[in-house]
């Protein structure tokens, strides 16, 4: 992967980190399915924007081919639940669906993290554990139990951006991933231009 493309893909991951750094606290403090239409619109836009950028990151980040569909599934489910909240669907309806999507997110994040080294691996595995475990205990504990994700998710995407941006030595491609990476680069180039 050439340097300009690698830089653009890393920039997308940094964008995801920044958008999640704004979005996640808003999820705790802004009403999701109640409140004014402007607040719901802002919440939905803050939710959907990082997920749209994430499509390129899921395609680019080295992960087993069986794990990537889980990443895409997470994105589709989270965007769907953001639109459900925008349309006034009750929290009791859309949040369990979102938490189900977090199982898919945890699978992709853990798989991609396992392929990385150092802090990217450690933070990613902790993030996956937090997302997956909260999905199962959500009915019994406070929403605060998901609080570590406010820090872990943006941090992991910063580490992912660095991983992508450092090229072949940091984001090694195995032979079965090279064609996927080429397609992701071509797609990213078309989107960015």
N, C-alpha and C positions, 0 to 999 in steps of 0.2 A: 504494500500500500504506500503510495507516495506521500510525501510530507504535507502538501496542501490539503489533501483529502483527510489524512490522519488528524490534522489540526482542526478541520471543520467538524469531524466526528467527535473529537474531544470537546470542542466548543458546545456541541449539542448536549453532551453529558454534563458539562458545567451549567448549561442553561436549565437542565432538569434539576440539578442540585439547588440552584437559586430559586427556581419556581416552587420546589417542594419546601424550601426554607421559609417561604412566605405562606404557602398553602396549608401546611400542616398545623401551624398555630391557629390559623383561621378556622380550621375544622373543629378545633376545641372551643373556640370562643364566639364564632358566628353561628347563628341558627342555620341549619342545613335545609330543612323542609318547611320552616315557618319563617315569619318575619317578612319584611318588605320584599317586593319583587326585585328591587335594585340589589339588596344584600344577597338574595338567592342567585341572581345573575352573576354577581361578582364571585360568589363562592363556586358556581359551576364553571366559570371561565378559569378561575385559579386552579380548579381541579382538572379540567380537560387539557389545558396548555402543556403541563409537563408530560402527560400521557401521550400526547401527539408527538412530542420530541422523542419520547422513549422508543417509538417504533424503530427508529434508526439505531438507537443504542442496543436494543435487543438483537437486531440483525447483525451488528458489528461485534459485540462483545463475545469473546470465545466462550462457548458453553456447548455441552453435548447437544446434538441435533434433536434428541427427544425432549430436551428441556425448553428449547426456544418456543414451541407452541404454548407452553405454560405462561411464558412471559407475555406473549400476544393475548392470551386469554385473560390474564390479569388486566391488561390495558382495556380490553373491550368491556369487561365487567365493571371496572372502576368508572369508566366514562358513562356507561349505562346508568349506574347508580347516581352519578352526579346529575344527569338529566332527570332521573326520577325525583331527586330532591328538589331540583329547580321547579318541577311541575307539582310540587306540594305533596308528594307521596310521603306517608308517615315514616319516621325513623325506624319504627318497628318492622317495616316492610323492606326498606332498601338497605339498612345496615347489615342484616344477616347475609344478604346477597353480596355486599362488599366484602364482608369477612370471609365468605366462601372464596371470593376472588383472591384474597390474601394468601390462601393456601397455594394457589397457582403461582403467585408472586414469590412466596417463600421457596417453592421448588426451583424456579428459575434463578433467583438470587443465590440460593445455596449452591446450585450447580455451577453457575458462572463464577462464584467466589472460590469454589473448590479448585477451579482451573487457574486461579490467580495465586499470588504469593503474598506473604507479609500482612500488612494492615488491611489490604483489600479483602483478603480471605477472612481474617478474623472479624472485621466489622461486618462483612456480608453474612457470615454464619450467625453472628449475634442478631443481626437484623432479621434474617429468615426465621430464627427461633422465636423472636418477639412477635413477628407477624402471625406465624402459624399457631403458636401457643395461645395468643389472645383470641384467635378465631374460635377456639374450643372453649375458652373460659369466659368469653364475653357476657353470657347471661348471668354469671355469678359474681363478677367483679366490676369495679368502677372502670370507666373509660380511661382513667389515669394509668392503668396498667399498660396501656399502649403508648404511654408517654415517651419511653426510650426511642421510639421510632422518629420522634421529632428531631432528635439529634442523629440517630444512626442512618436514616434514609438519605438526607442531604450529604452527610459525611461519606457514605459509601459511593454516591454518585460523583463526588469530587475525586475520590480515589480511583473510580472507574475511568474518569476523564484523564487522569494522569496515566493510568494503565494503557488506555487507547493511544494517548498522545505520544508515548515514548517509543512507539513503533515495534519492530520485530522482536527486539530483546524483551519488551514488556508484554506485548500482546502476540505471542507466537501463534501461528496458525498451523494446525495439523492438516495433513493432506485432505481429509474429508471436509474440512471447513474452508479451504481456500476458495472454492467456487462460490460459497455463500458469502464470504467476505467481499469477493469481487462484485457480486450482485448488490450487496449493501452499499459498497462505495459508489457504484454507478447510480443507485437510487438516491443516495445522499447528495451526490453531485447535482443530480437533476432537481432535487428539492431546493438545494441551497442557491442554485443559479436562478 
